[in-house]
Amino acid sequence: MKLAEALVQRADVKRRLTEIQNRLVQNARVQDGEQPHENPAGILRELADALNEYRVLIQRINRTNAATRMADGRTITDAIADRDVLIIEQRALDALVKAAQQVDFRYSRTEIKFVATVNVAEQRRNLDAVSRTLRELDLAIQRVNWEVDVLD
């Protein structure tokens, strides 16, 4: 199985875990004398099986990410960490640009005037560069995900 397939499978199991949790909550209490729609003991067994499947997938994915080198020599794990940092940087720069370029309408000259404390054009260029780097890194990670087999 390719790493990308394992990632899709992990997402599916995670969704299933959420559904199982919801079913457990829905069947946790019933009116006295009534029966639950589903047997909570059966749902708990299903939860245990899904949790085990999820654990094994995460372990295999993590082993693969730590052992697999990308074209630039980084492990996938290191590339994912770099991508996470770029995402945070991108969000911060985007928020900065939006806040700095916000237009304030004043009804008269006596109202308080706000001015940007940063060069919006320069920060927009920084944002564009970070966004480009993020896209390129994400594509490189995705490429490797479809090329490498998951380790046992």
Secondary structure by P-SEA (a helix, b strand, c coil): ccaaaaaaaaaaaaaaaaaaaaaaaaaccccccccccccaaaaaaaaaaaaaaaaaaaaaaaaaaaaccccccccaaaaaaaaaaaaaaaaaaaaaaaaaabbbbbcccccbbbbbccaaaaaaaaaaaaaaaaaaaaaaaaaaaacccccc
